[in-house]
Amino acid sequence: KIAMRDLEIRGAGNLLGAEQSGHIAAVGFDLYMEMVTEAVGELTGEVPEIPTEVQIDLPITAHLPRDYIARDDVRMEAYRRLAAVTQPADVDDVRAEWLDRYGPPPPAAAALLSVASLRVECLRLGIRAVSVQKKLARFDGLKLRKSQEARLKQLAPRANILPDAVVVPVTATDALALVDGLLRLFAAIAPADATSP
């Protein structure tokens, strides 16, 4: 901790020289490390992988309450760790860590974990955006094979398959039930063990 604090105060200095300079606190350690990685990638000719963004717009209250994780820096680190998940096992690891460190998650934190699971599924299926409005769920970027379209029509006869999106009616009124229903729909039309479209 002392070394990290020193790094934050004085900066990492000149990586190839002897002098100590810079103010890492001005940009933050994570941004600094990202900038160093980017600079090294430019020098070596490696193109860094840009993480895929998924926009999720749901009528749900999902956050980490202050009475669950009191310290701002710890809460931000928990958000950062959850934002980096890309596999269902990663979400399970975060859930287990929160349970161990802070106790059972309150409804808003449990909803945040469910939304993270939904985001992981969206990444797997190539979905760029999910929105639920007026009892309709829209999945932008979801491309289905003919067999998956047929399965979707069996599960949701009123589903509308557009060139670059799928719109499905939803009936759940409870927020967690809504997310759980979307996850079950994805699992039914495009199981994880099958090849993604």
C-alpha positions as CSV (number, residue, x, y, z in Angstrom):
1,K,0.0,0.0,0.0
2,I,2.9,2.4,0.8
3,A,4.5,1.7,-2.6
4,M,1.1,2.2,-4.4
5,R,0.6,5.5,-2.5
6,D,4.1,6.6,-3.4
7,L,3.4,5.8,-7.1
8,E,0.2,7.8,-7.0
9,I,1.9,10.8,-5.4
10,R,5.1,10.9,-7.4
11,G,4.3,9.0,-10.5
12,A,6.2,6.2,-12.1
13,G,8.9,8.4,-13.5
14,N,10.8,8.0,-16.7
15,L,10.5,4.3,-17.5
16,L,13.8,4.3,-19.4
17,G,15.7,6.9,-17.4
18,A,16.8,7.7,-13.8
19,E,14.6,10.7,-13.0
20,Q,11.4,10.5,-11.0
21,S,8.6,12.7,-12.4
22,G,5.0,12.9,-13.2
23,H,1.7,13.2,-11.4
24,I,-0.2,9.9,-11.7
25,A,-2.9,11.2,-9.5
26,A,-3.9,13.7,-12.2
27,V,-4.9,10.9,-14.6
28,G,-5.4,8.0,-12.2
29,F,-3.5,4.7,-12.0
30,D,-5.9,2.8,-14.3
31,L,-5.8,5.4,-17.0
32,Y,-2.0,5.7,-16.6
33,M,-1.6,1.9,-17.1
34,E,-3.9,2.0,-20.1
35,M,-1.8,4.8,-21.6
36,V,1.4,2.9,-21.0
37,T,0.0,-0.3,-22.5
38,E,-1.2,1.7,-25.5
39,A,2.2,3.3,-26.0
40,V,4.0,-0.1,-25.7
41,G,1.6,-1.5,-28.2
42,E,2.3,1.3,-30.7
43,L,6.1,0.6,-30.3
44,T,5.7,-3.1,-30.8
45,G,3.1,-2.9,-33.5
46,E,0.5,-4.8,-31.5
47,V,-3.1,-3.5,-31.8
48,P,-4.8,-3.5,-28.5
49,E,-8.2,-5.2,-28.4
50,I,-11.0,-2.6,-27.9
51,P,-13.6,-3.9,-25.5
52,T,-17.1,-4.2,-27.0
53,E,-19.6,-1.9,-25.6
54,V,-23.2,-3.0,-24.8
55,Q,-25.8,-0.4,-24.1
56,I,-28.4,-1.7,-21.7
57,D,-31.6,0.3,-21.0
58,L,-33.9,-1.5,-18.7
59,P,-36.6,-0.2,-16.2
60,I,-34.6,-1.6,-13.3
61,T,-32.8,-0.1,-10.2
62,A,-29.4,-1.6,-10.3
63,H,-26.5,-0.1,-8.2
64,L,-24.3,-0.7,-5.2
65,P,-25.9,1.1,-2.2
66,R,-23.7,3.0,0.2
67,D,-25.0,1.0,3.1
68,Y,-23.8,-2.2,1.3
69,I,-20.3,-0.9,0.4
70,A,-19.6,2.2,2.4
71,R,-16.2,3.4,1.0
72,D,-16.4,5.2,-2.3
73,D,-13.1,3.8,-3.6
74,V,-14.0,0.2,-2.8
75,R,-17.4,0.7,-4.4
76,M,-15.8,2.1,-7.5
77,E,-13.4,-0.8,-7.7
78,A,-16.4,-3.2,-7.3
79,Y,-18.1,-1.4,-10.3
80,R,-14.9,-1.6,-12.3
81,R,-14.4,-5.3,-11.7
82,L,-18.0,-6.0,-12.6
83,A,-17.7,-3.9,-15.8
84,A,-14.8,-6.1,-16.9
85,V,-16.6,-9.4,-16.8
86,T,-16.9,-11.3,-20.1
87,Q,-17.9,-14.8,-18.9
88,P,-20.7,-16.2,-16.7
89,A,-18.1,-17.6,-14.4
90,D,-16.7,-14.1,-13.9
91,V,-20.1,-12.8,-12.7
92,D,-20.3,-15.8,-10.3
93,D,-16.8,-14.9,-9.0
94,V,-17.9,-11.3,-8.3
95,R,-21.1,-12.5,-6.7
96,A,-19.1,-14.9,-4.4
97,E,-16.7,-12.1,-3.5
98,W,-19.4,-9.7,-2.6
99,L,-21.2,-12.3,-0.5
100,D,-18.0,-13.1,1.3
101,R,-16.8,-9.5,1.9
102,Y,-20.1,-7.6,2.4
103,G,-22.8,-10.2,3.0
104,P,-25.9,-11.0,1.0
105,P,-26.4,-8.4,-1.7
106,P,-29.5,-6.1,-1.3
107,P,-32.0,-6.0,-4.2
108,A,-30.3,-3.2,-6.1
109,A,-26.9,-5.0,-6.0
110,A,-28.5,-8.3,-6.9
111,A,-30.1,-6.6,-9.9
112,L,-26.7,-5.2,-10.9
113,L,-25.3,-8.7,-10.9
114,S,-28.3,-9.9,-13.1
115,V,-27.7,-7.0,-15.5
116,A,-24.0,-8.1,-15.7
117,S,-25.1,-11.6,-16.6
118,L,-27.3,-10.1,-19.3
119,R,-24.3,-8.1,-20.6
120,V,-22.2,-11.2,-20.8
121,E,-24.9,-12.9,-22.9
122,C,-25.1,-9.9,-25.1
123,L,-21.4,-10.0,-25.7
124,R,-21.6,-13.7,-26.6
125,L,-24.5,-13.1,-29.1
126,G,-23.1,-10.0,-30.6
127,I,-25.9,-7.8,-29.3
128,R,-24.9,-4.1,-29.2
129,A,-27.9,-2.7,-27.3
130,V,-30.8,-4.0,-25.3
131,S,-33.8,-1.8,-24.4
132,V,-37.1,-2.5,-22.9
133,Q,-39.9,0.1,-23.3
134,K,-43.7,-0.2,-23.4
135,K,-43.6,-4.0,-22.9
136,L,-41.2,-4.6,-25.9
137,A,-37.6,-5.7,-25.7
138,R,-35.4,-4.7,-28.6
139,F,-32.0,-6.4,-29.2
140,D,-29.9,-4.4,-31.7
141,G,-27.3,-6.5,-33.5
142,L,-28.8,-9.9,-32.8
143,K,-28.6,-12.0,-35.9
144,L,-30.3,-15.3,-35.9
145,R,-30.0,-18.4,-38.1
146,K,-33.2,-19.7,-39.6
147,S,-33.4,-22.5,-37.0
148,Q,-33.1,-19.9,-34.2
149,E,-35.7,-17.7,-35.8
150,A,-38.1,-20.7,-35.8
151,R,-37.4,-21.4,-32.2
152,L,-37.9,-17.7,-31.3
153,K,-41.3,-17.8,-33.1
154,Q,-42.3,-20.8,-31.1
155,L,-41.4,-19.2,-27.8
156,A,-42.7,-15.7,-28.8
157,P,-45.1,-15.8,-31.7
158,R,-45.4,-12.0,-31.8
159,A,-41.6,-11.5,-32.1
160,N,-40.6,-9.2,-34.9
161,I,-37.3,-10.1,-36.7
162,L,-35.8,-7.0,-38.4
163,P,-32.6,-6.9,-40.6
164,D,-30.3,-5.9,-37.7
165,A,-32.5,-6.3,-34.6
166,V,-35.1,-8.4,-32.9
167,V,-38.1,-7.1,-31.0
168,V,-39.9,-9.4,-28.5
169,P,-42.9,-8.6,-26.4
170,V,-42.3,-9.0,-22.6
171,T,-44.8,-9.5,-19.8
172,A,-42.7,-9.4,-16.7
173,T,-43.4,-6.5,-14.4
174,D,-40.8,-7.3,-11.7
175,A,-37.3,-6.1,-12.7
176,L,-35.4,-9.3,-11.8
177,A,-38.0,-11.4,-13.4
178,L,-37.6,-9.4,-16.6
179,V,-33.8,-9.9,-16.7
180,D,-34.2,-13.6,-15.8
181,G,-36.8,-14.0,-18.6
182,L,-34.4,-12.4,-21.1
183,L,-31.6,-14.7,-20.0
184,R,-33.9,-17.7,-20.4
185,L,-34.9,-16.5,-23.9
186,F,-31.3,-16.2,-25.0
187,A,-30.5,-19.7,-23.6
188,A,-33.5,-21.2,-25.4
189,I,-32.9,-19.7,-28.8
190,A,-29.0,-19.7,-28.8
191,P,-27.6,-22.1,-26.2
192,A,-24.1,-21.3,-25.0
193,D,-22.7,-24.7,-26.2
194,A,-24.0,-24.0,-29.8
195,T,-22.0,-21.8,-32.2
196,S,-23.0,-18.1,-32.0
197,P,-24.5,-16.6,-35.1
